[in-house]
Amino acid sequence: MPNDPAQDMPREKVLISPRYLAASLPSDHHLLLDVFAEDSAWSVHTADSSLTVTSPCRRITIRHDQTAVGRNAHLVISARTDAQAPERWRTNINGNVPIEFVSTLIGTLAAELAADPDHVVYGIGAEPGLFELYVDIDSWSYFDDFGLSGFISHDGHAAVVGRPPDSPAPPIHGDASITWHLAASPDSLGHLWDISFTEKTPSFLMHAVVADTLDPRPTLRSTALPFPKAVVPLVTIERVPSPARPPSAQPSHAEPPRNPEPKRTPKSR
């Protein structure tokens, strides 16, 4: 919300709806990854335009490239069976993805990796099957056509698309290994953001972000976070009243403090 005086009040919060249009800048993603690297045991490598963090097991990398433009992913999560092996699975993040979605991705990945690295890399212990999702029928419509299935928002601004590996539909982004694709492309803005998951991405990671996208509740966010002005006409922004400051517990110096009344046991009827 540029040019908004509330932008200078970090403690003020707003509710943004729908959450899939609560766009965040790629620079916010870079900052989030930087903070994650500082707070975790992951190693950090910086280059002229990129920041890469690597898991302690050396099998997961998260790379942010500030020079990525257009449809190129600026944040890429890759998994390998060892540091020198080819990618086993990959998650691409492109455009103004809501910072909450990126936080969910990184947080879920880090927590699961700490619990069971083999489960994250190989899918060991994971039960294959369909997602169990809560879908608000007042906000999303199901579709199943031409080898693609998923949900599209009633306003037409966002979609969650599944493409099985054997689908006759054209590959998403020209990559046949992509099996799930989340995107927001309002008519007035064009491409806003997208996230894609390749075939062997663990289901828990895809589920976490798909569920976040479909969630009908608004996003609670501090006004300290930048918000692209172009998206403002498409969303509902409701300010959250600041909690009232509790009265001072200090007694008056003009008189001695009073003894508290004895506690009474409530009577049952």
C-alpha positions as CSV (number, residue, x, y, z in Angstrom):
1,M,0.0,0.0,0.0
2,P,2.4,2.7,-1.2
3,N,1.8,6.3,-0.2
4,D,-0.3,5.1,2.7
5,P,0.6,6.7,6.0
6,A,-0.2,3.4,7.7
7,Q,2.8,1.9,5.8
8,D,5.0,3.7,8.4
9,M,3.2,2.0,11.3
10,P,4.7,-1.5,11.6
11,R,2.4,-2.6,14.4
12,E,-0.8,-2.0,12.4
13,K,-2.2,-5.0,10.6
14,V,-4.7,-5.6,7.8
15,L,-6.7,-8.4,6.4
16,I,-6.2,-9.0,2.7
17,S,-8.7,-11.1,0.7
18,P,-8.5,-13.1,-1.4
19,R,-5.2,-14.4,-0.1
20,Y,-4.0,-15.6,-3.5
21,L,-3.9,-11.9,-4.6
22,A,-2.0,-10.8,-1.5
23,A,1.0,-10.2,-3.7
24,S,4.6,-9.8,-2.4
25,L,7.7,-8.5,-4.1
26,P,10.5,-10.9,-5.1
27,S,12.8,-8.8,-2.9
28,D,10.6,-9.9,0.1
29,H,11.3,-13.5,-0.9
30,H,15.0,-12.8,-0.9
31,L,14.8,-11.2,2.6
32,L,12.8,-14.1,3.9
33,L,15.4,-16.6,2.6
34,D,18.1,-14.4,4.1
35,V,16.4,-14.5,7.5
36,F,15.8,-18.2,7.3
37,A,19.5,-18.8,6.6
38,E,20.5,-16.7,9.6
39,D,18.2,-18.6,11.9
40,S,18.9,-22.1,10.7
41,A,21.9,-24.4,10.4
42,W,21.7,-24.3,6.6
43,S,24.9,-23.1,4.8
44,V,24.9,-19.9,2.8
45,H,26.5,-19.0,-0.5
46,T,26.2,-15.6,-2.1
47,A,27.2,-14.5,-5.6
48,D,26.7,-11.2,-7.5
49,S,22.9,-11.6,-7.9
50,S,22.0,-14.8,-6.1
51,L,21.7,-16.2,-2.6
52,T,21.8,-20.0,-2.2
53,V,21.1,-21.9,1.1
54,T,21.9,-25.6,1.4
55,S,20.6,-28.1,3.9
56,P,23.0,-29.7,6.4
57,C,22.6,-33.0,4.5
58,R,23.7,-31.1,1.3
59,R,20.8,-32.6,-0.6
60,I,18.4,-29.7,-0.6
61,T,19.1,-26.2,-2.0
62,I,17.1,-23.1,-2.2
63,R,18.4,-20.5,-4.6
64,H,17.1,-16.9,-5.1
65,D,18.3,-15.1,-8.3
66,Q,17.5,-11.4,-8.4
67,T,18.2,-11.2,-12.1
68,A,15.4,-13.6,-13.1
69,V,12.8,-11.8,-15.1
70,G,9.6,-12.6,-17.0
71,R,8.5,-16.2,-16.7
72,N,11.8,-17.3,-15.3
73,A,11.7,-18.6,-11.7
74,H,13.6,-16.4,-9.3
75,L,13.3,-18.8,-6.4
76,V,14.1,-22.5,-7.0
77,I,14.0,-25.4,-4.5
78,S,15.9,-28.5,-5.7
79,A,16.4,-31.9,-4.2
80,R,19.2,-34.4,-5.0
81,T,20.1,-37.8,-3.6
82,D,23.6,-36.3,-3.0
83,A,25.3,-33.1,-3.7
84,Q,26.6,-34.1,-7.1
85,A,23.5,-36.1,-8.3
86,P,21.0,-34.7,-10.8
87,E,17.8,-33.1,-9.5
88,R,15.2,-35.6,-8.2
89,W,12.5,-33.0,-7.8
90,R,12.1,-29.2,-8.1
91,T,9.8,-26.4,-7.0
92,N,9.8,-23.1,-9.0
93,I,8.6,-19.8,-7.7
94,N,8.0,-17.0,-10.1
95,G,6.6,-13.5,-9.8
96,N,4.8,-11.8,-6.8
97,V,3.9,-14.9,-4.8
98,P,2.3,-14.0,-1.5
99,I,5.1,-14.0,1.1
100,E,2.9,-16.3,3.3
101,F,3.0,-19.0,0.6
102,V,6.8,-18.8,0.4
103,S,7.1,-19.0,4.1
104,T,4.9,-22.0,4.2
105,L,7.0,-23.8,1.6
106,I,10.3,-23.1,3.3
107,G,9.0,-23.7,6.8
108,T,7.3,-27.0,5.9
109,L,10.4,-28.2,4.0
110,A,12.8,-27.4,6.8
111,A,10.6,-29.0,9.5
112,E,10.1,-32.2,7.5
113,L,13.8,-32.4,6.5
114,A,14.8,-32.1,10.2
115,A,12.4,-35.0,11.0
116,D,13.2,-37.4,8.2
117,P,15.6,-36.4,5.3
118,D,15.0,-39.6,3.4
119,H,11.3,-38.9,3.4
120,V,11.8,-35.5,1.9
121,V,14.3,-36.6,-0.8
122,Y,13.0,-40.0,-1.7
123,G,9.4,-40.0,-0.4
124,I,10.1,-43.0,1.8
125,G,7.3,-43.6,4.2
126,A,4.9,-41.4,2.2
127,E,1.6,-42.9,1.1
128,P,0.7,-42.1,-2.5
129,G,-2.7,-40.9,-3.2
130,L,-5.0,-37.9,-3.6
131,F,-4.8,-34.8,-1.5
132,E,-7.5,-34.3,1.1
133,L,-8.3,-30.6,0.8
134,Y,-10.9,-28.2,2.2
135,V,-12.4,-26.4,-0.8
136,D,-14.8,-23.5,-0.4
137,I,-17.4,-24.0,-3.1
138,D,-18.4,-20.4,-2.8
139,S,-15.0,-19.3,-4.0
140,W,-13.7,-22.2,-6.2
141,S,-15.0,-24.3,-9.0
142,Y,-13.7,-27.8,-9.9
143,F,-12.7,-28.6,-13.5
144,D,-11.5,-31.7,-15.3
145,D,-10.9,-31.2,-19.0
146,F,-8.3,-32.0,-21.7
147,G,-6.0,-33.9,-19.3
148,L,-5.9,-31.2,-16.6
149,S,-7.9,-31.0,-13.4
150,G,-8.1,-28.8,-10.4
151,F,-9.8,-25.6,-9.2
152,I,-10.3,-22.1,-10.6
153,S,-11.4,-19.2,-8.5
154,H,-14.9,-17.7,-9.2
155,D,-13.3,-14.4,-10.1
156,G,-11.1,-16.1,-12.7
157,H,-8.0,-14.7,-11.2
158,A,-6.3,-17.8,-9.8
159,A,-6.1,-21.6,-10.5
160,V,-4.7,-24.8,-9.0
161,V,-3.9,-27.2,-11.8
162,G,-3.0,-30.8,-11.7
163,R,-1.4,-32.5,-14.7
164,P,-0.6,-36.2,-14.4
165,P,2.7,-37.4,-16.1
166,D,0.7,-39.3,-18.7
167,S,-1.7,-36.4,-19.5
168,P,-2.4,-35.6,-23.2
169,A,-2.4,-31.9,-22.2
170,P,0.7,-29.8,-23.3
171,P,3.4,-29.7,-20.7
172,I,3.2,-26.8,-18.2
173,H,5.9,-24.3,-19.0
174,G,7.2,-26.8,-21.5
175,D,8.2,-29.2,-18.7
176,A,6.5,-32.6,-18.8
177,S,7.8,-33.3,-15.2
178,I,5.6,-30.6,-13.7
179,T,2.5,-32.2,-12.1
180,W,1.1,-29.3,-10.1
181,H,0.8,-25.7,-11.0
182,L,-0.6,-22.8,-8.9
183,A,-1.0,-19.4,-10.6
184,A,-2.7,-16.0,-10.4
185,S,-3.2,-14.1,-13.6
186,P,-5.9,-11.4,-13.2
187,D,-7.2,-10.1,-16.5
188,S,-6.2,-6.5,-15.7
189,L,-2.6,-7.4,-14.7
190,G,-1.7,-10.5,-16.6
191,H,0.7,-12.9,-15.0
192,L,1.0,-12.1,-11.3
193,W,2.7,-15.2,-9.9
194,D,3.0,-19.0,-10.2
195,I,4.5,-22.0,-8.3
196,S,5.2,-25.3,-10.0
197,F,6.0,-28.7,-8.6
198,T,7.7,-31.5,-10.5
199,E,6.5,-35.1,-10.4
200,K,8.6,-36.4,-7.4
201,T,8.1,-33.4,-5.2
202,P,6.8,-34.8,-1.8
203,S,3.1,-34.6,-1.4
204,F,3.3,-32.8,2.0
205,L,5.0,-29.9,0.3
206,M,2.5,-29.5,-2.5
207,H,-0.4,-30.0,-0.1
208,A,0.8,-27.3,2.3
209,V,0.8,-24.6,-0.5
210,V,-2.3,-25.8,-2.4
211,A,-4.2,-25.7,0.9
212,D,-2.9,-22.2,1.6
213,T,-4.0,-21.1,-1.9
214,L,-7.5,-22.5,-1.6
215,D,-8.1,-21.3,2.0
216,P,-11.0,-18.8,1.9
217,R,-9.8,-16.9,5.0
218,P,-8.1,-13.5,4.4
219,T,-4.4,-13.1,5.0
220,L,-3.4,-11.2,8.1
221,R,-0.4,-9.0,7.4
222,S,1.5,-6.1,8.9
223,T,1.3,-2.8,6.9
224,A,5.1,-2.7,7.2
225,L,5.3,-5.2,4.3
226,P,5.2,-3.5,0.9
227,F,2.1,-4.3,-1.3
228,P,2.1,-3.7,-5.0
229,K,-0.2,-0.8,-5.8
230,A,-1.5,-2.3,-9.0
231,V,-3.2,-5.2,-7.1
232,V,-5.0,-2.9,-4.6
233,P,-8.2,-2.5,-6.8
234,L,-8.6,-6.3,-6.9
235,V,-8.5,-7.1,-3.2
236,T,-10.4,-6.2,-0.1
237,I,-8.2,-4.6,2.6
238,E,-9.7,-4.4,6.1
239,R,-7.7,-2.7,8.9
240,V,-7.5,-4.7,12.1
241,P,-8.2,-2.4,15.1
242,S,-5.2,-2.1,17.5
243,P,-5.9,-3.7,20.8
244,A,-6.8,-1.3,23.6
245,R,-4.0,-0.5,25.9
246,P,-4.8,-2.0,29.3
247,P,-5.1,0.4,32.2
248,S,-2.0,0.9,34.4
249,A,-1.8,-1.6,37.3
250,Q,0.2,0.9,39.4
251,P,-1.7,2.1,42.5
252,S,-2.0,5.8,43.2
253,H,0.7,7.2,45.4
254,A,-1.9,9.3,47.2
255,E,-3.3,6.3,49.1
256,P,-2.0,2.9,50.1
257,P,-2.8,-0.1,47.9
258,R,-6.0,-1.8,48.6
259,N,-6.2,-5.5,49.6
260,P,-7.8,-7.5,46.8
261,E,-11.2,-9.0,47.5
262,P,-11.2,-12.7,48.4
263,K,-11.9,-15.0,45.5
264,R,-15.4,-16.4,45.4
265,T,-16.2,-19.8,44.2
266,P,-18.9,-19.6,41.5
267,K,-22.1,-21.3,42.5
268,S,-23.4,-24.1,40.3
269,R,-27.0,-24.3,39.4
